[in-house]
Amino acid sequence: METMRAPDGATVEALIEGDGDEAIVFVHASASGISQWRAYQQALSGRYTTAAVHLHGYGATTPWDRGHRQRLADQAGLVGTVIQAIGRPTHLVGHSFGGAVALETARQRRDDVVSVSAYEPTVFWALQSETPGCWEEISAVVRAVRRGAASGELDGAASGFVDYWARAQVWERMSDRQKASAAAAMVIVAHEADALMAPPADPSAWLADVPAPTLVMTAQDSPAPVRAVARLLVGHGRRRLHVLDRGGHMLPVTDPAAVLDVLRPFLDRWAPSRPLIASNASS
């Protein structure tokens, strides 16, 4: 595990493996962490330099403590720090909240990012005007998390959050340790919701800005809001959609092989075309 310093002073933790000429940087989902990418790093580190990044509040990365509501750009700054440290043309891979962060990182680091692969990126602000029903559904989930984080009723918030995304009453089957970890993450998730629900200054420009070829993945049995986001995103630029028959929102965690089967051909399609990046990050 390595730590480095972001330009804004935050500590960023990442697990870096492999020594390929190209890099893959993995960005985890809400209430998750770099361990969700272990199978991916093991599968791909023989060819690529791989890095799994902890976002604000996870692992040894600095918790969110800024004086403003969190934005995707704040998390993207952490990922950009890891890209700079690695110093190689980079593919970004993200899941859920991490997918949204990966899309924003590509905007910030457009000269360094070769491609983006995002499994059900949660760019929820885009739903408000386009699919009001989906907006109301996800808004209810977010309100419950925010209420729990504000009141300290973290177990209740976590149980609803976990079962909404897993769709299989997973909460009751989790160990006490897993439940405690998920409950503690609800305060972090409440901050992340700020970044997902509030639109950028120019929403249309954000959606239309596709600086790198992008693969958006979704599953037919996932919650309606993330399937709607996927359809909205691929209406712009160099984005293509891959729909899996089943697996749900948590497929990248529950069945890495199924996601790798889609991911590998997309990564293989895009060869590095930019010079190495000069590293100036400090550990």
Buried (B, 14 or more C-beta within 10 A) or exposed (E): EBBBBBEEEBBBBBBBBBEBEBBBBBBBBBBBBBEBBBBBBEBBBEBBBBBBBBBBBBBEBBEBEEEEEBBBBBBBBBBBBBBBBBBBBBBBBBBBBBBBBBBBBBBBBEEBBBBBBBBBBBBBBBBBEBBEEBBEBBBEBBEBBBBBBEEEBBBBBBBBBBBBBBEEEBBEEBEEEBBBBBBEBBBBBBBBBBBBBEBBEEBEEBBEBBBBBBBBBBBEBBBEBBBBBBBBBBEBBEBEBBEBEEBBBBBBBEBBEBBBEBBEEBBEEBEBEEEEBEEEBEE
